[in-house]
């Protein structure tokens, strides 16, 4: 007789219900914990933002929209993404040579006309001395040619007087042979030809003097061009060559940023670019400092559409063709905040398409407190 175990057999369905019950409870508990963590994180982020932004809550919605990747598009405004850029100027050599000295480093502020680098000019100085010696020789040859001209003029004058005497004696029935008159006439013609030849030699020496002077001036220009100066004020972006390197004609030494021409380039579809007028007001909100709003204006709208560059991060499906729009920042504003200007910083640009559309409150220009001139240390 077989005994049955107490409790009987447990079916497979009962086992599944026993296993799923705790799993459902654990999953629900996990969702609650995740929601609590998210709410706590947002609260802490908001509190930290208030502390960092100095209590400016107006910038918080814009920052949250930027973090979520959905910047607001106010009515009557166009929206685009871009990066802060500035005009780059290459400082390059005009002549080949060895770089002797570079007087600035990356990040240095330079003024227009400031000496930035110097090339070796030993070979040019030797050419200059040679040209000066040739100039002195040409001047001496000119003096010699002028002296020969005086000699030929004297010989010609004597020959003409001698021919005149012989002709006068021949007319007075004195004995003068025809051969003597012919010889005197030949000497006059020979003296005239010799005078013309020496006069041409004087002109040649004067031309040689002018050529030597032009050669000296050219060498002086080359020596002056060997001192590389800043074509405009700005900041050194790249130092591309070091002392001792041999550069060819057009070799780049430095790249400067013109901090008086700072802008952001955005790309707008034809439906929006066609309504953007030149001089329209714009606002720039940078990812690095979303609490600030930088005023700008439209300085250029491309006349032709182009494919949107791949480095432009759009917030929606990228348009196949778009128009390039340049938003420039005022030079006066840049002069005040020159030390804060950094190129390559991404951000969002808002362009006022309709002049009557009011600017939203969160796009009111807000700039950091920054001294317009460097502080002067107190004198003792």
C-alpha positions, 0 to 999 in steps of 0.5 A: 500500500503506497503512502501519499505525501502530505499536501498532495501534488503541486501543479505547474500553473500554481508554481508559475503563479507563485514565481510571477507574484514576487517578480511583479512586486519587485518590478513595481518597486523598481519603477517607484525607486527610479521615479524617486531618484529622477525627481530628486536629481531634478530638484538638486539640479534646479537648486544647483542652477539657482546657486550657480546662476545667482538666483536667475530662474529665467534661464532655467527653462531655456537650460532644461529645453537645451538639455532635452534637445528641444529649444523653443521656437517663439512665434515670428522667429527663426531658429538655428544651430551653429558655432562661434567663429571669427575671421582667421588671418594667416601670417606667412612669409613672402620669401623663402628663408630660415625662421630666426625668431617667433616672439608670440605664443598661442593665446597672446593678444597682438596689436596691428603692426606688432612684430611677430616673427623675424626671418634670417636676413644675412643673405639679403644683407649681403645682396644689399652690400653688393648692390650698393657696390654696383651703385658706386661703380656705376656712378664712377663710370658716369663721371668717367663718361662725362669727362670723356664727353668734355674731351670729345667736345674739345677735340670737335671744337678744335677740328672745326676751327682748324677746318675753318682756317684751312677753308679761309686760306684756300679762298684767299689764294694761299697755298692749301692743298685739297688733301689738307681740307679733306683731312680736316673735314674727316677729323671733324666728322670723327670727333662728332661720332666720338662725341655721340658715342660718349654721350650714349655711354653717359646715358648707359651709366645713368641707367645703370645707376637707376638699376642699382638704386632699384635693386637696393630698394627691392632688397630693402623691401625684402629685408623689411618683409622678413620681419613679419608683423600683425596685419590686424589686432587679434589673438594668436590661434595657432603657432605653426612654425618654430625658430630654426625651420626653413620655410618656403615662400608663403610658409605659414608661421602664425594664425590670428583671430580677428576678435573684432569680427566674431559671428555665428553661421546658421543654416535656414530652410528657404521658407525662413531664409527668404523672410530674414532681412539684412540687419535683423536682430538675433540672439545667441545662447551658447551651450557653455553659458546658457544663462547669458543671451548675446545680441547679434544681427544678420550681416549676410544671407547667402544668395544660393542654397547649399547642402547643410554641412554635416557638422551642423547639429539640427534638432529635427530632420535636417533639410536637404538644402539650406541658406547660409546666414551669418550673425555678427556680434557688435565690435563694441560689445566684443571689445568689452568682452574680448577676453571671454570670446572663444571660437568653436563654442556651439549654441542656438541662434534666434533670428527675428523674422517679423520686426513687430514680433516681441522678444520673449523674456528669456531672450532678453540680452543678458551679459556677464559682469566684466571689466571693459578695461584691465584693472590698474594696480595701485601705485606705491 
